Amino acid sequence: KPQYSSDNTAYMVVVDDCIHAMLMTEAFFASLIDKPVASAHQANEVIICLSCESREELEGLIARARAAGARIPHPLEDHGFMVDQGFEDLDGHLWNLVWMAPQP
C-alpha cells in the first residue's frame, strides 16, 4: 500500500487484507524506541509463523524466499498432520510456514 510507505518504510499486505507488516529502515525504527536495536544476526527473539492454504503454497513460498537470498535452516518437515519449513530473511529474522492437513 503506497500511501503507508515512504523512504523509511514499506507497508505490505502479507495475507489478503488480514495480516499486514510494516518494514522500516533501522534508523527510523531506532527513532521510535528507547532501547538499542537488536541484531537478528546475533540473537533471535521470535519466529514469525504464517499458515499456508496448501503444501504447494508453502513449498512455493520457501522457493521464492530462497531465490531472494534467504537462508533455509532446516529441510521441510512432514509430520503427517502438518508440514512446516522456515527461512531466515536477509536481516536475520526467522519465519516459519506451516500447512495443517484437513482433519476428517
Protein Blocks (a to p, Z undefined) as FASTA:
>chain_A
ZZlgcfkbccddfbljlbccddddfklmmmmpccdcddfklpcfbdcddddfbfklmmmm
mmmmmmnopacfbdcddehjaccdddddfkopacddddddddZZ
